[in-house]
Amino acid sequence: MTGFAQVLAAGETLEDGLAVEVPSRWLQGRTAYGGFSSALALVAAQQVGGDLPPLRSAQLAMMAPLSGRIEAHAKVERQGRNATWVSAQITGDKGPAFTASFVFMRAIESTLTLDERPVPDDVVAVEDAPPMAPDLLAPFIRDHFDVRLGVPVQGERKPEYCWWLRSRERGTLDPMVEILLCGDGLPPGVLPMMPALVPVSSMHWQVNLLTALPQTRDGWWLLRCAGDFARHGCSSQRMAMWNAQGQPILAGMQSIALFG
């Protein structure tokens, strides 16, 4: 299978980004997996940004399907004393399909320390967590990630998922690129509540990075998403990521279109 690093290595360097071919095994339905597109946009932003401070926040908009040859372009919008804003856009054969806004910020002195992001109480340690059955996973997840069940499945259906997930390319990618590549790996939280499998599409993903240098044990990240609102075909969900030691890595929110 073609890994993300291989896709980058085979890509074409552009003056303000890069062009790559999306392998079919990275497709989620008609479009590239959202984590793939987000990670690619970040690579373009890092390429044009130069010596950037750590990534701290990202707004990612999935506007149209992406497949085949795509181009990621980025531009430094503002470079301040502490933070730099970089925009990115990915285009396909029909024009713009994905936009991103990244904020890179150095650490500054502050008197406030707050951490209200504990792991869920019923999480199974990654060493004891059972592997997910391959036939329950989308092909792009099955081909590129190792997945274990993070929370035991109870009889009552809930609008949430909690998995341990590990990229098979761990250690070969920039840490923040790996976080975005992995961070969108769960199905929409509300799917267990749906009466039947219906088409879904992520529309917007807001991500806040809670550490300047993501690290974990043996490549494992704990992902959780929880749907908290759905009406008229639009669902909102909260998302989070921790490392294997239980330290918070990412906090996010995503809007999802439900076609059924």
Residue pairs with C-beta under 8 A, 6 or more apart in sequence:
1 23
1 25
1 143
1 144
2 23
2 25
2 26
3 144
3 168
3 169
3 172
4 26
4 36
4 39
4 144
4 167
4 169
4 173
4 177
4 181
5 169
5 172
5 173
7 20
7 21
7 22
7 23
7 26
8 18
8 20
8 43
10 20
10 21
11 18
11 19
11 20
11 21
12 18
12 19
12 20
13 47
14 71
14 73
16 44
16 48
16 73
16 74
16 75
17 44
17 47
17 48
17 71
17 72
17 73
17 74
17 88
18 40
18 43
18 44
18 47
18 71
18 72
19 69
19 70
19 71
19 72
20 40
20 69
20 70
20 72
21 68
21 69
21 70
22 32
22 36
22 66
22 67
22 68
22 69
22 70
25 139
25 140
25 143
25 144
26 32
26 33
26 36
26 140
26 144
27 33
27 67
27 140
28 34
28 138
28 140
29 65
29 199
30 65
30 67
31 37
31 62
31 64
31 65
31 66
31 67
31 97
32 40
32 66
32 67
32 70
33 140
33 184
34 60
34 62
34 184
34 202
34 205
35 180
35 181
35 182
35 183
35 184
35 185
36 140
36 181
37 60
37 62
37 66
37 90
37 98
38 58
38 60
38 100
38 180
38 181
38 183
38 184
38 205
38 207
39 173
39 177
39 178
39 180
39 181
40 70
40 72
40 90
41 60
41 72
41 74
41 88
41 89
41 90
41 98
41 100
41 102
42 55
42 58
42 88
42 100
42 102
42 174
42 176
42 177
42 180
43 72
43 174
43 177
44 72
44 73
44 74
44 88
45 52
45 74
45 86
45 87
45 88
45 100
45 102
46 52
46 174
46 177
47 74
48 74
48 75
48 76
48 86
49 74
49 76
49 84
49 86
49 104
52 84
52 86
52 104
53 82
53 83
53 84
53 104
53 105
53 106
54 104
54 105
54 106
54 107
54 176
54 209
54 212
54 213
55 102
55 103
55 104
55 176
55 209
56 83
56 103
56 104
56 105
56 208
56 209
56 212
57 102
57 103
57 105
57 206
57 207
57 208
57 209
58 100
58 101
58 102
58 103
58 180
58 205
58 206
58 207
58 209
59 100
59 101
59 204
59 205
59 206
59 207
60 98
60 99
60 100
60 204
60 205
60 206
60 207
61 98
61 99
61 100
61 203
61 204
61 205
62 97
62 98
62 201
62 202
62 203
62 204
62 205
63 96
63 97
63 98
63 99
64 92
64 94
64 95
64 96
64 97
64 98
65 92
65 97
66 90
66 92
66 97
66 98
67 92
68 92
68 93
69 92
69 93
70 90
70 91
70 92
70 97
71 90
71 91
72 88
72 89
72 90
73 88
73 89
73 90
73 91
74 86
74 87
74 88
74 89
75 86
75 87
75 88
76 84
76 85
76 86
77 85
77 86
77 87
77 101
78 84
78 85
79 85
82 105
82 106
82 108
83 103
83 104
83 105
83 106
84 103
84 104
84 105
85 101
85 102
85 103
85 104
86 101
86 102
86 104
87 99
87 100
87 101
87 102
88 99
88 100
88 101
88 102
89 96
89 98
89 99
89 100
90 96
90 97
90 98
90 99
91 97
107 212
115 248
117 210
117 240
117 242
117 248
117 251
118 246
119 222
119 242
119 246
120 150
120 151
120 162
120 224
122 151
122 152
123 150
123 151
123 162
123 222
124 130
124 149
124 150
124 151
124 152
126 148
126 164
126 217
126 218
126 220
126 222
126 244
129 148
129 149
129 150
129 164
130 148
130 149
131 146
131 147
131 148
131 149
132 147
132 148
132 149
132 163
134 142
137 147
138 187
141 147
141 165
141 185
144 167
144 168
144 169
145 165
145 166
145 167
145 168
145 182
145 185
146 165
146 166
146 168
147 163
147 164
147 165
147 166
147 185
148 163
148 164
148 165
148 220
149 162
149 163
149 164
150 162
150 163
150 164
150 222
150 223
150 224
151 162
151 224
157 192
157 193
158 192
158 193
158 226
159 189
159 190
159 192
159 193
159 226
159 227
159 228
159 230
159 237
160 189
160 192
160 224
160 225
160 226
160 227
161 186
161 187
161 189
161 192
161 223
161 224
161 225
162 222
162 223
162 224
163 185
163 186
163 222
163 223
164 220
164 221
164 222
164 223
165 182
165 185
165 186
165 220
165 221
165 222
165 223
166 182
166 218
166 219
166 220
166 221
167 173
167 178
167 181
167 182
167 219
169 178
170 178
170 219
171 219
173 181
175 213
175 214
175 215
176 209
176 214
178 214
179 209
179 214
179 221
179 241
179 249
179 250
180 207
182 221
182 223
182 241
183 207
183 221
183 223
183 239
183 241
183 250
183 252
184 202
184 205
184 254
185 223
186 223
186 224
186 225
186 239
187 200
188 200
188 202
188 225
188 227
188 235
188 237
188 254
188 256
188 258
189 225
189 226
189 227
189 235
189 237
190 227
190 230
190 235
190 237
190 256
190 258
191 197
191 200
193 227
193 230
194 258
194 260
196 260
198 258
198 259
198 260
199 259
199 260
200 256
200 257
200 258
200 259
201 256
201 257
201 259
202 254
202 255
202 256
202 257
203 254
203 255
203 256
203 257
204 254
204 255
205 239
205 252
205 253
205 254
206 252
206 253
206 254
207 250
207 251
207 252
208 250
208 251
208 252
209 249
209 250
210 248
210 249
210 250
210 251
211 247
211 248
211 249
214 243
214 249
215 243
216 243
216 244
216 245
216 249
217 243
217 244
217 245
218 244
220 243
220 244
221 241
221 242
221 243
221 244
221 249
222 241
222 242
222 243
222 244
223 239
223 240
223 241
224 239
224 240
224 241
225 237
225 238
225 239
225 240
225 254
226 237
226 238
226 239
227 235
227 236
227 237
228 236
228 237
228 238
229 235
229 236
230 236
230 258
233 257
233 258
233 259
234 255
234 256
234 257
234 258
235 255
235 256
235 257
235 258
236 253
236 254
236 255
236 256
237 253
237 254
237 256
238 252
238 253
239 250
239 251
239 252
239 253
239 254
240 248
240 250
240 251
240 252
241 248
241 249
241 250
242 248
242 249
243 249
